[in-house]
């Protein structure tokens, strides 16, 4: 029975295909399934609601490279994929050879805060339809000049 | 709590007559009046409308009343009024608009003389269009001059002279070229003299003579004034002595022609209005239209709204083919709007679900032929409209998805086989005491009649809203009625009919919602998943309660304590685990009035 979990983080560029970083938070100082260790934690990513929006929070330790990464990610709309992997814990210190995805979340940074305790980023969708309106464009003077006055 | 499958009705509209709602009557009235309403103009800050449609097999497309960005008009009672409108039809590139699909007021544009139309993407056609506002006051055409001519005239006179004093008879004629004169002084004994002047020169002077014989004289001139004087001398100082002079004459007189009245030119003045100033029109489809016509009706036809029937609306990326083309698929519109909201966020859209949604919509003929013009919140819009395509707009694992409200086969048809739940939860998974059921009001489950409005249109007739009544066969003949408005995009009655059947079946069979909490060791679970909840309750009262109920997941939330809360809506099935809602939509008997399919 699979009853152990690990959380994986994949940071991708906005084209989704280019991977920037991959981290796991379960096995210190080890690389598992291609993911290096980073002591991050997330608020829970199963939040999902019909027709609505959902956000999750991920807390990172403060390092120079992470601060730089997050600042770049906010500007370049990097995608953060958080996965909850479920696996059978092998005996001893061996690493699990396989796992299944129990849950996942894909989002972009919609907010971030910094304190001495760490960096907390909120992941959501910057194409958030709560804020967006349709139709997307409006008549402006640059587009249609000055309209008639009759 | 959100209930994924429930479609809320619009506010009811009173019935005006059998099968016709008051709103429907009003729409017909508005359609007739709007044909002659004034031309709309662009309002800065207003949304740029999206015309989203595609004509297939002679059905589809939509009427558009585009606003004008440039406005030209000339009122000219002599030569006829003219108009020229430069209008924005839609955001993006729409298909070309044929002349036969353009109307001015209630008449097709090609019925007007000197009509002209140019369609352009990314700019406003201006060449050959007079976007100015003028009023023409016609000048006086004048009276042409007429030439002079010769007139042969004659005349006579008879005068009595009192001879107690000298007297003179004198007369002048102008423009004379010839004259014959014949004097006859009746009775004798009168001393008389005759003088003739031509052009002021004395040409004849007879001197005084006494004779009762006629005196005749004739002469020709070169257009001059002739004056003839006849003098008599005093004869007796007695008023009773009178004599009678008679004279007759003929002459040729030159009659000058009429110089006429010279014409005055038309006075053209600019109206104290502003015809508009062009912008870039980047990324928009524009249409310029002009015509000239005689308007004797006083109806100011030049002001009337230009309309066009757009057969192929804005071109978007098809989620199915990837091609850029006009579409009538709601998932294509949703995909366009979501990508516009954030062009870098394409990875956050579950494109595969949109493709499946297209297959579903196409199979059932649920097509989008309409205009998105009013500013709406994107989430609200997609959530509201997707349900009217029997789709759920959800966010699952961070991805936006469109999923049919009922299970479907690969070809998009409703799946009516045995339902296989994606998860089964029992007492081992559900936190004890967390499961709660909430039943819908009994009133909601009573038989009722759905009034589904759709837009009937033909390319020769403006769109008119129609309403079809749908009820389970033999039920609710006199209501209650619930109204559902699909007119903003639905041009096919079968679409409205299908949605109505779903609403009726949902309300008949779906009885409650449920929420419960799960232990944390749960595999992936998301909205629109079908689950089965097995309940096995044994109390001190004995008679244990056991139940297996199917549900459609509405939402999954992780609580602060790490537990997973699930909200779901009853998914009714029969003993063979077949969806009752799907079975009714496919097989049940409904009364449909009128049946326009």
Interface residues (C-beta under 8 A of the other chain):
Chain A: X3 X5 X12 X14 X15 X16 X44 X45 X46 X47 X48 X49 X50 X51 X52 X53 X54 X76 X77 X79 X86 X100 X101 X102 X103 X104 X105 X106 X107 X108 X123 X124 X125 X126 X127 X128 X129 X130 X132 X133 X134 X135 X136 X137 X138 X139 X140 X141 X142 X143 X144 X145 X146 X147 X148 X149 X150
Chain B: X2 X4 X41 X42 X43 X44 X45 X46 X47 X48 X49 X50 X68 X69 X70 X71 X88 X91 X273 X274 X275 X276 X277 X278 X279 X280 X281 X282 X283 X284 X337 X338 X339 X340 X341 X342 X344 X345 X346 X347 X348 X349 X372 X373 X375 X376 X377 X378 X379 X381 X382 X383 X392 X393 X394 X395 X396 X397 X398 X399 X400 X521 X522 X523 X524 X525 X526 X527 X528 X554 X555 X556 X557 X558 X562 X564
